Amino acid sequence: QVQLVESGGGLVQPGGSLRLSCTTSGINFSAYRMAWYRQAPGKQRELVATIDSPSSTNYADSVKGRFTISRDNAANTVYLQMNSLKPEDTAVYYCNAAFFRYDHWGQGTQVTVSS
């Protein structure tokens, strides 16, 4: 059974930082492209960042220079370090694992940036 479990979300003030984690099971983690998406209320889900194995990364323009995606293949985990957070970063953040026709999602973790 495939599972993706996100953690690390919460409430943070503007300018603050959070680190999201997504621990997976049931997949050959190192073969998958891992990604973080987010969905704000009333908006479509959008891609935040991707990482291929070992470490090729890509970011949405809105988070470049502030967010860093990384992965630990030994721990079957992908991370999203979020710095200089802004109110517009408020959303539910989802972990995604993709490999050819296989596409798996986590349940999401809420990130709220507010003073």
Backbone hydrogen bonds, N-H to C=O, Kabsch-Sander energy under -0.5 kcal/mol:
donor,donor_aa,acceptor,acceptor_aa,energy
3,Q,25,S,-2.4
5,V,23,T,-2.4
6,E,4,L,-0.6
7,S,21,S,-2.2
10,G,110,Q,-0.9
12,V,112,T,-2.7
15,G,85,L,-3.3
16,G,13,Q,-2.2
18,L,82,M,-2.1
20,L,80,L,-2.7
21,S,7,S,-2.6
22,C,78,V,-2.1
23,T,5,V,-2.3
24,T,76,N,-2.8
25,S,3,Q,-2.0
29,F,27,I,-1.7
31,A,28,N,-2.1
32,Y,28,N,-0.6
32,Y,29,F,-1.6
33,R,98,A,-2.8
34,M,32,Y,-0.5
34,M,51,I,-2.5
35,A,96,N,-2.3
36,W,49,A,-2.5
37,Y,94,Y,-2.8
38,R,46,E,-2.5
39,Q,92,V,-2.1
43,K,40,A,-2.3
46,E,38,R,-3.1
48,V,36,W,-2.9
49,A,36,W,-1.7
50,T,58,N,-2.3
51,I,34,M,-2.7
52,D,56,S,-2.7
56,S,52,D,-0.5
58,N,50,T,-1.8
60,A,48,V,-2.5
63,V,60,A,-1.7
64,K,60,A,-1.0
66,R,63,V,-2.3
67,F,63,V,-2.3
68,T,81,Q,-2.4
70,S,79,Y,-1.6
72,D,77,T,-2.9
75,A,72,D,-0.7
76,N,72,D,-0.7
77,T,72,D,-1.8
78,V,22,C,-2.1
79,Y,70,S,-3.2
80,L,20,L,-2.2
81,Q,68,T,-3.1
82,M,18,L,-3.3
82,M,80,L,-0.6
83,N,66,R,-2.1
83,N,81,Q,-0.6
84,S,15,G,-0.6
85,L,16,G,-2.3
89,D,86,K,-2.2
90,T,87,P,-1.8
91,A,111,V,-2.0
92,V,39,Q,-2.3
93,Y,91,A,-0.6
93,Y,109,T,-3.1
94,Y,37,Y,-2.7
96,N,35,A,-2.6
97,A,104,H,-2.4
98,A,33,R,-2.7
99,F,102,Y,-2.6
102,Y,99,F,-2.7
104,H,97,A,-2.8
106,G,95,C,-2.0
107,Q,4,L,-0.6
109,T,93,Y,-2.0
111,V,91,A,-2.7
112,T,10,G,-2.8
114,S,12,V,-2.1
114,S,112,T,-0.7
